Amino acid sequence: MSVRKIAEAAGPPPIEDASGVKPFESLMYDGQEGGNELLEPPPYFADTNLGQVVETVYTGREEYDLAQFFYTKAPGLATIAYRQQIFRDLQDGGLLATVQRFAAQMLKMRSYLRGARAARYKYQKEGLFLDAAKTYCGAIAALHGDLAAAELSSRGLKSFRRYLDDYVISEEFRSLAEDTRRRADDLSRVVYKVTIQGSRVTVSRYESESDYSAEIQQTFERFKRGATKDYRVEFRDLAEMNHVEAQISELVAKLFPEVFEPLDQYCGRYANFRDHKIGVFDREVQFYVAYLEFLAKLGSSGLSFCFPEVTQESKEVFAYDTFDLALANKHGSQNKVVVNDFFLKDPERIIIVSGPNQGGKTTFARTFAQLHHLANIGCPVPGKRARLFHFDKLFTQFEREEDLDNLAGRLETDLHRIHATLSAATGNSIIVLNEILSSTTLHDARFLGQRILERIIDLDLLAVYVTFIDELAALPKTVSMISTIVPEDPEVRTFKIVRGDANGLAYAMTIAEKHGVT
């Protein structure tokens, strides 16, 4: 699969450590940085629709358990850079295809092993186990050859290649590969004869008896006249042996003890032939492959992706030609996705988004949160260029329908939630709020919104606040952005969010006239 090259970050790409390639441990974590992956999605996944994105990415790859990698923010900038380097390497279509072929063979190997565990009869178990080991050895040899010829830049893939170089010449792997080849060759030379007389089945060695089938076919060929009914019975190749086949296999094993006794010993000796670090690579590389395949589908629609610069020193963030990834995944193939820009310059920290309803304000808020999450797990993000912040916590609070089982009203619930958020937030957090005070009067909403923003300003954290209260954009550290309409036809939304003074226009008269209300 060819993947369109993803744009570079605003800053220079990470530079490899001068100390050289480290021993391979993981494709997800750099050096001593370990991971305690979240087993459940973060609370903000529901508001941002990131759950929809992750589900699409890992669908079909459930056995790898990738979701937790998408849930968990990288522990530091070093890990983000480490992952970005691997993504850059895997953009190469040839290298990506190499990894995909390896993954397909490992899936086949695991299928054989599952079959071996499920099989009831000894020699079917051993046959499937041998097939699994053959597939594994072939996959390792092919991957080693392909990686040896590949131009790699990332520390992660370089360290794995070095590990693979050592593994294929290790006594452990060489012994497995040689014994597997020998057992397979021995079995391929086993030829036996089955004689069936009524209900009696006799198994014996094949002693070069004549095969008369070719002579019979040649003799009767002259009598053939057009298409005739075929009375031959097709043997079904069932996944599970039946009891007759099992007994035949046992008799064959007795006829060829020089083949089957070593096979018994082989299956015991290599019961756990899979290498742990190869397994780590096989699982973790799917995080990258799955996401790149997902981006390739969207990129075919002309959408851009980039490697963001991720910083914790500056809160001057920006993104150009960015968009809601969940929305693009849902509608990108049918409708043109509208892209937007945003930037914050010191001392700006808070984007106040206002404008007419159904104009893309909520989508913009989701996009801001999505970008920061994706950047902080080391993934490319929607857009041509981006610089994003390395946050410690991300909070979202979007308008929700009132819970009839909750005796508290919507306003009280909103205030409890925002109080909890502001109590837990630090100066390195991000907050995204979406019309949380719409259930109260304008006067109260203005007063409460101002108090909330004053607390956010005191914390000096990054925030997006979607609101119908234009006056909030006059507070310090805020910048106003508005959703726009087509000037000649105010009913038509452009879904573009641009910097501009809040104008307080909801175009209510246009909507009223459309529905015949004067």
HELIX and SHEET records of a PDB file:
HELIX    1   1 TYR A   44  THR A   48  1                                   5    
HELIX    2   2 LEU A   50  TYR A   58  1                                   9    
HELIX    3   3 GLU A   62  TYR A   64  5                                   3    
HELIX    4   4 ALA A   67  TYR A   71  1                                   5    
HELIX    5   5 LEU A   77  LEU A   90  1                                  14    
HELIX    6   6 GLY A   93  ALA A  118  1                                  26    
HELIX    7   7 LYS A  122  ALA A  149  1                                  28    
HELIX    8   8 ARG A  155  VAL A  168  1                                  14    
HELIX    9   9 GLU A  171  SER A  188  1                                  18    
HELIX   10  10 SER A  213  PHE A  220  1                                   8    
HELIX   11  11 GLU A  221  PHE A  223  5                                   3    
HELIX   12  12 HIS A  243  LEU A  255  1                                  13    
HELIX   13  13 PRO A  257  ARG A  269  1                                  13    
HELIX   14  14 HIS A  276  GLY A  299  1                                  24    
HELIX   15  15 LEU A  325  HIS A  331  1                                   7    
HELIX   16  16 LYS A  361  ASN A  376  1                                  16    
HELIX   17  17 ARG A  410  ALA A  424  1                                  15    
HELIX   18  18 LEU A  442  LEU A  459  1                                  18    
HELIX   19  19 ASP A  470  ALA A  474  5                                   5    
HELIX   20  20 ALA A  508  LYS A  514  1                                   7    
SHEET    1   A 2 TYR A 192  GLN A 197  0                                        
SHEET    2   A 2 ARG A 200  ARG A 205 -1                                        
SHEET    1   B 2 PHE A 305  CYS A 306  0                                        
SHEET    2   B 2 VAL A 381  PRO A 382 -1                                        
SHEET    1   C 4 GLU A 309  THR A 311  0                                        
SHEET    2   C 4 ARG A 385  PHE A 389  1                                        
SHEET    3   C 4 PHE A 318  THR A 322 -1                                        
SHEET    4   C 4 ASN A 340  PHE A 343 -1                                        
SHEET    1   D 6 LEU A 394  PHE A 398  0                                        
SHEET    2   D 6 ILE A 430  ASN A 434  1                                        
SHEET    3   D 6 LEU A 462  VAL A 466  1                                        
SHEET    4   D 6 ILE A 350  SER A 354  1                                        
SHEET    5   D 6 THR A 478  VAL A 486  1                                        
SHEET    6   D 6 ASP A 489  ARG A 499 -1                                        
END                                                                             
